[in-house]
Amino acid sequence: MGRAPTGRPTSFDIAYLAGVSQPTVSRALRGDKSVSEKTRARIKEIARDLNYTVDKNASSLRSQRSNTIALLFFEDPTPDESMINPFFLAMLGSITRACANRGLDLLISFQRMEDDWHMQYQDSHRADGLILLGYGDFTLYKQRLDQLEQQGTHFARWGSVSSDLNGTTVGSDNFGAGQMAGEHLLSKGRRKIAFLGHADEHYPEFESRYQGLYAALVKAGIEPDTGLQFDAITTEEAGYGAAKDLLKSAKDFDAIFAASDLIAIGAMRALAEVGRKVPDDVSVIGFDDIPSASLTNPPLTTIMQDIKGAGERLIATLLADVEGKEKPDNRLPARLIKRGSTGD
């Protein structure tokens, strides 16, 4: 929180009186819009009352940048020992190029959710800010994001734009992508479409994809059956298990929209085991267009996210946060890749 004012006023004194962190004071005094207008006004008023003036030499020293970005992968359950979602591995190249284009160095690290990310990088001046990829259950992850925000850590992450309040999240138009998937399946004559993937606040990207599918069905005059939604995290085994549960439910379905390619691949394996042919009996659409999506039998129709644009937008968003500038648009379009699993 800071310390009680003593002697010549400092930014720590302002932080104490305002009830905020010292990094928040620094950002407010330089006009950073990530600090609310009300908080900026209160901090500036306190600074005036204390006759606070910025120490130019100290400010210059503090503003020295390392020109290094830290990219932190968070563990995801995978069938191998990598513990990294293959979609995020595919994004690595675009992030690396975006850094190179700006003359930035890139530190890459694998992190566990309990680790103190900011202490290892920005707080130790090893990096100017963090790029965060992967998170699992968002309700648990959000606590750490709030902590980073309170501590004034500069970061940008890939995730659900709808779950972000400060513009530091870059993500796909998941709702629009889900609607696109639904419309494609409807164009193939499918009417009873199952969704495999969580559809709640724990996995907001999946939830938006499900809501997009739901909207496509309603628009077509079809009453969505919420009993055709089965939870699954982003693993092949989870997709296999969710599809088995769908089959055991005895629900009538003619299509599956999976929240990720890995879920879709697992579901196709479950369908094959009971003799349900893809796409003759069941059409299947995935999400992500990971490399293995084109190697399934039949090849998997999927939604491709803008990986190239993602890396560029993440770096641009992070640098805008570091420099206190307006952040770019954070929602990227996705597109449908038609393959054999929907008869294309």
Secondary structure, 3 states (H helix, E strand, C coil): CCCCCCCCCCHHHHHHHHCCCHHHHHHHHCCCCCCCHHHHHHHHHHHHHCCCCCCHHHHHHHHCCCCEEEEEEECCCCCCCCCCCHHHHHHHHHHHHHHHHCCCEEEEEEECCCCCHHHHCCCCCCCCEEEEECCCCHHHHHHHHHHHHHCCCCEEEECCHHHCCCCCEEEECHHHHHHHHHHHHHHCCCCCEEEECCCCCCCHHHHHHHHHHHHHHHHCCCCCCHHHEECCCCCHHHHHHHHHHHHHCCCCCCEEEECCHHHHHHHHHHHHHCCCCCCCCCEEEEECCCHHHHHCCCCCEEEECCHHHHHHHHHHHHHHHHHCCCCCCCEECCEEECCHHHCC
